[in-house]
């Protein structure tokens, strides 16, 4: 069954893989982006405007701009939200500059809060909907250098638990996917040192990093199948959460 789905940060990395996977399986995808670049034209050329709608939205200050808010609020039939927007912060906590701290917190927490709050009335009206948060295995596996990022994702996880309870009687399901180390530009930036990269990879039980397509397939499963699931946190980490 075709659904209309909102994917935040749906242009590249994990978000881009989710957008493409959902379009290719017959869904209409509204995806937000903050860069006007060739990737948007690539998606539109490949799939056409009958399958997707790009919406510019820069939420680094933790707020959705009025134009994007209006476009999304007018999406009749919207049945699912994938909260994918996120930024990383690689620094020891006490060495993290205030600007970097607030950028990480306002982006990661603010985006999940703002978009969930925006679609909630639409889901209440249709007596159903799905919210899927893209979190991180870093919440459990904190390492030196990712404390602020892990803390911001932990906040979103606990907020998702509350929203799952609040939405259950209205048919709104809220679940979380927790990727492990995934081959994205964010990971490449964090592990530019080849020795460090190999050391991290050797600690994963499967001995390999996830790909964005692995995460997209999990999102598709939650959306496409009428699974009686809410308040769950699904690790997609090659056993790295164990």
C-alpha positions in Angstrom: 0.0 0.0 0.0 1.4 3.4 -1.0 1.9 5.9 1.8 2.8 9.6 1.9 5.9 9.9 4.1 8.0 12.8 5.5 11.7 12.2 5.7 13.8 14.9 7.4 17.3 15.4 6.1 16.3 13.1 3.2 18.8 14.2 0.6 22.1 12.4 1.4 23.6 9.8 3.7 21.1 7.7 5.6 18.3 10.1 4.8 19.0 9.9 1.1 19.0 6.1 1.2 15.7 6.2 3.0 14.1 8.6 0.5 15.2 6.5 -2.4 14.1 3.2 -0.8 10.7 4.5 -0.1 10.2 6.0 -3.5 11.3 2.8 -5.2 8.8 0.8 -3.2 5.9 3.0 -4.3 5.6 5.6 -1.7 5.3 9.4 -2.1 8.1 11.0 -0.1 8.3 14.6 1.1 11.9 15.2 2.1 13.6 18.1 3.7 17.0 19.4 2.8 19.2 22.4 3.6 21.4 22.4 0.5 20.4 23.3 -3.0 22.6 21.1 -5.0 22.7 18.6 -7.9 21.5 15.8 -5.6 18.0 17.2 -5.6 17.9 17.3 -9.4 19.3 13.7 -9.5 16.4 12.5 -7.4 13.8 14.5 -9.3 15.3 13.3 -12.7 15.3 9.7 -11.5 11.9 9.5 -10.0 9.9 12.6 -11.1 7.8 15.0 -9.2 4.9 12.5 -9.0 6.9 10.5 -6.5 8.5 13.1 -4.2 8.5 16.7 -3.0 11.7 18.4 -1.8 11.2 21.0 0.9 14.0 23.4 1.9 14.4 23.6 5.7 17.5 24.6 7.7 16.8 23.7 11.3 20.2 24.3 12.9 18.6 26.9 15.2 16.1 24.2 16.3 13.1 25.7 14.6 11.2 24.9 11.3 10.9 28.0 9.1 7.4 29.2 8.4 7.4 28.3 4.7 8.5 24.7 5.3 6.0 24.4 8.2 3.2 25.5 6.0 4.1 23.1 3.2 4.3 20.2 5.5 1.1 21.0 7.4 -0.8 21.0 4.2 0.2 17.5 3.3 -3.1 15.7 3.4 -2.7 11.9 3.8 0.7 12.1 5.5 1.0 8.8 7.3 4.6 8.6 8.6 7.5 10.7 9.7 11.1 9.7 9.7 13.1 11.9 12.0 16.5 11.6 10.4 18.1 15.1 10.8 21.2 15.0 12.9 24.7 16.4 13.3 27.7 14.9 15.0 30.1 16.4 17.6 33.6 15.0 17.9 35.3 16.5 20.9 35.9 15.8 24.6 33.1 17.4 26.6 35.1 20.0 28.4 36.8 20.9 25.1 33.6 21.3 23.2 33.0 24.9 22.2 29.7 26.4 23.2 28.7 27.0 19.6 29.3 23.3 18.7 27.4 22.2 21.8 24.3 24.2 21.1 24.4 23.3 17.4 24.4 19.6 18.2 21.7 19.9 20.9 19.4 22.3 19.0 19.7 20.3 15.7 19.4 16.8 17.0 16.8 17.5 19.7 15.0 20.4 18.2 14.4 18.8 14.8 12.9 15.6 16.3 10.7 17.7 18.6 9.6 20.3 16.0 8.7 17.8 13.2 7.0 15.4 15.6 4.9 18.2 17.0 4.1 19.4 13.5 2.7 16.1 12.2 1.0 15.0 15.5 -2.3 16.9 14.8 -2.4 15.3 11.3 -2.0 11.9 12.8 -4.6 12.6 15.5 -7.0 13.6 12.7 -6.6 10.4 10.8 -6.4 8.3 14.0 -3.1 6.8 13.1 0.5 7.4 12.0 4.0 6.3 12.5 7.0 8.2 13.8 10.5 6.7 13.3 13.4 8.3 14.9 16.9 7.6 13.6 19.0 7.5 16.8 22.4 6.0 17.4 24.1 3.0 19.1 26.3 5.7 20.7 23.6 6.1 23.3 24.7 2.8 24.9 28.3 2.6 23.6 29.6 6.0 24.6 33.2 6.6 23.7 35.6 9.4 24.3 34.8 12.2 22.0 31.1 11.6 21.3 29.5 12.5 24.7 27.5 15.5 23.5 26.2 13.7 20.4 25.3 10.6 22.5 23.5 12.7 25.1 21.4 14.5 22.5 20.3 11.2 21.0 19.5 9.8 24.4 17.2 12.8 25.0 15.4 12.0 21.7 15.1 8.3 22.7 13.4 9.2 26.0 11.1 11.6 24.3 10.1 8.9 21.9 9.2 6.6 24.8 6.9 9.3 26.2 5.4 9.9 22.8 4.8 6.2 22.2 2.7 6.1 25.4 0.9 9.3 24.6 0.0 8.2 21.0 -0.8 4.6 21.6 -4.6 5.0 22.2 -4.8 7.2 19.0 -3.1 4.6 16.8 0.2 6.5 16.6 3.2 4.3 16.8 6.6 5.8 17.8 9.7 3.7 17.3 13.5 4.2 17.2 16.2 2.8 15.0 19.7 2.9 16.5 22.3 2.5 13.8 25.9 1.5 14.6 28.8 2.8 12.6 27.4 3.5 9.2 29.3 4.4 6.0 28.3 8.0 5.6 30.2 11.3 5.2 29.7 11.8 8.9 31.6 8.6 9.7 34.3 9.4 7.2 34.9 12.7 8.9 35.0 11.2 12.3 37.5 8.4 11.3 39.9 10.0 8.9 42.7 8.1 10.5 42.9 4.7 8.9 44.3 2.9 12.0 41.5 4.3 14.1 39.0 3.2 11.5 40.3 -0.3 11.5 40.4 -0.5 15.3 36.8 0.5 15.5 35.7 -1.9 12.7 37.5 -4.8 14.5 35.3 -4.3 17.6 32.1 -4.8 15.6 31.0 -8.5 15.9 30.2 -8.7 12.1 33.5 -6.9 11.4 31.9 -4.5 9.0 30.2 -1.1 9.0 26.5 -0.7 8.2 25.5 1.0 5.0 22.7 3.6 4.7 20.7 0.9 2.7 20.7 -1.3 5.8 19.0 1.5 7.8 16.6 2.3 4.9 15.5 -1.4 4.8 14.6 -1.3 8.5 12.6 1.9 8.0 10.7 0.3 5.1 9.9 -2.7 7.3 8.4 -0.5 10.0 6.4 1.5 7.5 5.3 -1.1 5.0 4.1 -3.8 7.3 1.3 -3.3 9.8 3.4 -4.4 12.7 1.9 -4.0 16.2 5.0 -2.2 17.5 5.4 1.0 19.4 8.0 2.2 22.0 10.6 -0.1 20.5 14.3 0.6 19.9 15.8 -1.4 17.1 19.6 -1.7 17.0 21.0 -2.0 13.5 24.6 -2.2 14.5 26.0 -5.6 13.4 25.8 -6.8 17.0 27.8 -3.7 18.2 25.2 -3.0 20.8 25.8 -6.3 22.6 
